[in-house]
Amino acid sequence: MKIDLVDIESCVKKISIQVPQEKVEQEKIAVFAELAKSANIPGFRKGKAPKKIIEQRYGKSALGDVAQRLINDAYRQALEKNNLNPVGDPVIEDISFEENAPLSFSATVEVLPEVELKDYTGTVVKKKVAKVTEAEVDKAIDSYRERMARMTPVTGRAAADGDYVHIDYKATRDGAEVAPLSGQGKQVHLRQDDMLEGIYSGIRGMSPGEEKTFKATMPKEFPDASLAGVELEFYVKVIDIKEKTLPAADDNLAREISEFDNMEAFRDSLNRSMQRRNQTMADNNLRDEVLGLLIQENPFDLPPRMVERRARALAERTERRFAESGVDMTSSEYRREDFMARFQESAGREIREEIVLASVARQEKTQVTEADINHEIGHLARMIGQPEDVVKAQLSQSDGLAGLYQKIVFDKAYKAVLEKMKIEEETIES
């Protein structure tokens, strides 16, 4: 068998293969012999039909089977001969399968680059951890206070900034009602920063039961172009006014929203939780920086079709999340090609990280033990609340153990990098 290998790109190889005519004829004989044993042809007992009849009835499909078998076998031998481990399926082209002639074809495959990493021992990388401030803790407590807030009716005064005003309202233009800006029983939060000045000023100062007519000009960037920049007349009747009352940040609040008896203990708990959050964020940022540094210091090409497949998978995953949240992805503004293109960079980064970590694992001779796998399965089982044996069985049935194995390898490889680099922790202001 003749096999020629040509480098199209550093990660793309083209294999040209020619299967000898003798091998082709042997495969034809074998395929037709198998057909003869199982063929059911009217007028003949099973397996007793003449060869000529078999060839007439099954010739075209049988020759297709012959070609497929020969191509599969020759392709496998070509990979073994050239020590190739392709990613993804080959592109089979240039098939020539004629009578009384050898079979020839080409297979274009992609392979991962072989990367020998530069020495990273002693490389200094800063791990930046944001400091937790008292203001952040105060903000977190205020969010709890907001959740526990009560709406209380306002008496003895007019509507003021920050109040919640219950109104009937109608907008008119030249005497005609503007339906989208009219309604009944609507509650508005009276905030100057969030409302048109004319409407805010018109409602502020009104009292329950009061009716009022005033004018306001719509902004030039108003979504309805027919109303952009147009002056409208508004009729407003105030039904009632309420204000939000927040509970005090005291021991009573701490007991109501947590297991702690006093606010000081609750604040300490929040502070520790925020510190853990900031450490996790710092660890994630450190990982991105470390791997980015290794990628930068060890440039290599990527298999283009592999990047395309990964980008498509990322895009489809995002599309599913959008669909599940009710976002319409079929709008006229949506172009799938543009959407897919956004994921090319992310896909390339993911694959580069995997190649770098695999190279580290190879250079550091990283090994995965049964204990490592069981530990990871136990962690996963606790996360999803399932027995370990059930999780392991599910992973085995779905080929998930391979992914779990890879995760462990990559985690160990990354830890090996950190052990050789010099990581300096730095506290920064958040």
Secondary structure as UniProt FT lines:
FT   STRAND          2..9
FT   TURN            10..11
FT   STRAND          12..19
FT   HELIX           21..38
FT   TURN            42..43
FT   TURN            46..47
FT   HELIX           51..82
FT   STRAND          91..97
FT   TURN            99..100
FT   STRAND          103..111
FT   TURN            121..122
FT   STRAND          124..130
FT   HELIX           134..147
FT   STRAND          150..153
FT   TURN            161..162
FT   STRAND          164..173
FT   TURN            174..175
FT   STRAND          176..177
FT   HELIX           179..181
FT   STRAND          183..189
FT   HELIX           192..194
FT   HELIX           197..203
FT   TURN            204..205
FT   TURN            208..209
FT   STRAND          211..217
FT   TURN            220..221
FT   TURN            225..229
FT   STRAND          231..245
FT   HELIX           251..257
FT   HELIX           263..297
FT   HELIX           304..324
FT   TURN            325..326
FT   TURN            329..330
FT   TURN            332..333
FT   HELIX           336..341
FT   TURN            342..343
FT   HELIX           344..363
FT   TURN            364..365
FT   HELIX           370..384
FT   HELIX           388..397
FT   TURN            398..399
FT   HELIX           400..420
FT   STRAND          422..428
//
